[in-house]
């Protein structure tokens, strides 16, 4: 895994020095080596920071030129099928055995689009074509690896992370208030935007071309070489029998895991003990003659503690398991690092445990496999099963009556609901023992008066319905995931939600969270469930193979897992990878919150209307309501702003 960056400019004579500085900013993504390639005649420089995983020799140094000299590449990622691609690229002599060299040879033989379609992997890359005099930026199908690009003061810039762009001498970092409003809704800045005006994230499964003659500020439309929405739009193949589908998923996942276990450095896995990570670890162990190294963290609070489940799975599979119980002090110590780790506001607080488990793994391995993607592909989130059934029941009741019911449900605070739930718990069947009951009741109340399925989904995934009034000078913006989800045609509501999560929440939240939390300490993460052949297979299945018996999600994935791990070890209520934020905000973090949300500070900065923020903070402090996620979002913007104050200018967005 690595970091890439670069620029195209006729105005800067000191290309090499500027791009070297940009590379230094993301050096933790690639601590083993770095390089810069320049061509002053066209004002182009490419930079690369290398974490050596495959071919540890100097033959894999980047930026790398192709054999004929036509192409130069800066590449971040892994091409898992590169040996297979080499076999197809006959009559070539190879300098080393890196996947970067394979890619360059493929670009020479097959061109850009065909090469991208032939890859199995995760990547972000910059490719300069000396003949066509054009720069191609490309990103993997699911968006596992990040890539930002855009113009600043007449210079075209790109990088794996924003902090590399911020050190460009003529950087114009104007905060995009529309993107900030979207952040306040979703807890991440959604595709295609970044927190800065004029800087975009490259869409997954696309490439974009900038010619050396492109006019300044010209941003061409990305060209799609693979689309999750197009895959989801195909009719499912209904001829699968249960056992044949389980055999095929086992074959595909087993192949994906085996391909992702190739590395010239120590490798392990992050294990939560849930369905997804347990399946990945089971398949890894099936391919390995030695115990696989697995890692998990635990919390002392029972509602958040997944460690005992992970340990039981590890013992059954015979892995070399390491667990670490996190104290509040460990978790709180991560918070000051989040603004530089994510370098645009990021509101998912599970970034903290993710960084802690990555840090645990990094002590022993350089590459870790994880189970991300299983929920979106195989129907794991609760909203897929109950969102559909709740809509069917809700739709019969007039909206005003539903609004009254919502008010009634919120008369009790989430804490009071939790206490009520604990009293009933001993007499309830396992399926009804819900952790964080109060939170779920309040979530239900927030969606009861939805007018349509689309609105119901939007409310389920939004921290706030309407954000333009909270963010001063913000205008509503369309997001890419909404447009993609509309392409799902007449798919079932559950499947429409799964597609939306796959192209939105998964890429912008989960993959961003894992990439930055792990790359900050130079750990490469890999996700076998997101192999595009697994993704395509999942969309060929009827919904009944994902959600069965009314409510059980990930049905088919479970059938594969049960071949390796007994059912009772993995059948537990879904917890999520959380931390007890609500009590921390009232306790050890209280002074920091007060300083961050101080009315005079908010007014002086000029981004937020202070009134609703102060009101929610007072409610949270009193214990009447739990606004932990909403407040965390504001706090993460405030922390980001404090850390990036020199790079961010507060100009009101242009209407």
C-alpha positions, 0 to 999 in steps of 0.5 A: 500500500502506498500514497500517490500525489502529483501536479500539472502546472506551467506556472511552477518552476520548482515541480520536484521540490513541491511534489517532494513536499506533498509526498512527505505529507503522506509518507506514513502511507508508504514509509519504505521508499519514496520517489518523484518523477518530473517532466518540466517541459510539460509542467508535470510531476508525479510523487509516490510513497511506498509501503513494500508488500510485493517485490521488496527489491528496487525493481519495484521503485515508483514512479515507474516507466513502462518498457517502451517509455510511453507510460509513467505510473504512480500506483497505490494498491494491489492487483491480486491477479497480476500473475495471471495477467502476466501469463496473458501478456506473452513474449515480454521480459520482466525486470521484477515481479511487482504488480506495478510493472504488470499494470504498465505492460497491460496498459501498453498492450491493451490500453486503459479501459481494457486493462482496468476491466482485466484487473482484480484488485484495489487501487488508485493510480495516476498514469502519464501517456507521453504519446497522447500527452494526457494524464489518466487518474483511475480508482478501483471498482468499490472505492477501497483506495482514495483519490482526490483531484481538482484545481487550485489557483490554476494548477491541477493537483491530485493525491491519495489524501487532502493533506498532500494538496494543502502544502501546495504553495498557492493552495486555495482551501475554501470550505465548501458549505454545501459539502459541510451541510451534507457532512452534517446529514451523513457524518461523512462528506459524500461522493463526489465532493470533498470539504474544499470547493473545487476538489473532488473525490474520484468516483469508484469504478471510473477514470478521468483524463486531463490533457496537458492542453486542458484549460484551467479549472476544467474537470472532465466527467469521469468515465465508468469502466465498471458500475455497481448500479449496472450490475444491480440493474441486471435481473437476478438468476433465479435458478440457484438452488440453496446448496448450489448457491452456497457452493458457488459463494464458498468457491468465489470467496475462497478464491478471493481470500487466497488471492489476497493472502499473497504478500512478501511481508507478514499477514493477518486478519481483523476478527470481530467474531461476527459473520463477515470477519469469521468467514474471512478468517475461516477461509484464510485458515483453510488455505494456511498450513500455519495458524493465521494471526488474528486480532480483536479488541474488547471493551469493559462495557458489555453492550460494546464488547465483541471480544469474547465472541471473537476469541471463541471463533479464533479458538475453534479455528485454531488461529494465533489470536491476540486480543487487547482490552481497551480502556477509556484512556486508550480510546480518548488518546486517539481523538486528538489524532482524528483531524489529521488522520482523516483530513476532512471532517469524518463523524463515524466514531467507530474510527477510534476502535478501528484505529486501535485494532489496526494498531494492535495488528501492526505490531505483528503484521503489515497486511490485514484482511477484514470482513467489510462489505458483507452487510451491504452485499448479503443483507446484514443491516437490520434496516434491510429486513425491518425497513421493508416490513415497517413500511408495509405497516406504516403505509396503511396509517395516515401520516398525522397519526404516525406523527402522534405515535412518534411523539409518544415514543420519544416521551421516554429518553433512550436511557429510560427505554434502556432501563425498561428493556433491562427489566424485561430482558430476563423473560424475553426470547434471545431474538428480542434481547436488543442492545441499545433499545432506547436508541432504536426506539428513537430511531423508529420515532424519527421515521414514522411520518415518512411519505415514501420509501425513499424518504424512509431510507433517507431518514434512516441514514441521516443524522439530521433531516434538514441541514441547510439552516444549520450551516450558514450559507449552505445550499442543498446538493445532489449526491452521486449515491442517490443518482446511482440508487435510482438506477436499480429500477423496480428492485425490492425496497430492501435491495434498493437500500442495499445498493444505496449503501454499497455505493454510498455508505460503504465507500464514503464511510466504511472504506474511508474509515478503515483506509485512514485508520490503518494507513495512519500507522502503515498497515495495509487492509484488504477486503475479500468480500469486495472482490468484484466477482463476489459483488457480481455474484451477490447481485445474481441472487434472489433476495430470499437467499440474503434475507430469509424467514422474514428477518435473518440477514446474510442467510447465504453467507451464514451457510458458508460460514457454518461449514467451518464454524458451528452456528452457536459460536457466531449467532449473536445479536449484531452489536456494531463496532461502537464506543460509549460516546454518550457518557464520555461526552458528559464525563471526561470529554466535557471540557473539550466539548464546552470549548469546541461548542462555545457560542462566541467561537461558533459565531466567530468562525461563522459556519454554524448557527449556534442556537440548535447546537447549544440546545442539543448540548444542554439536552445531552448534558441533562440526560434527557436525550442522547445526541451523541452522534449529532454532537460528535459530528459538530465536534469533528468539524470543529476539531478538523477546523482547528487542525486545518485552520491554515489550509481552510478559508471561511468564504461563504459559498457562491450561490 
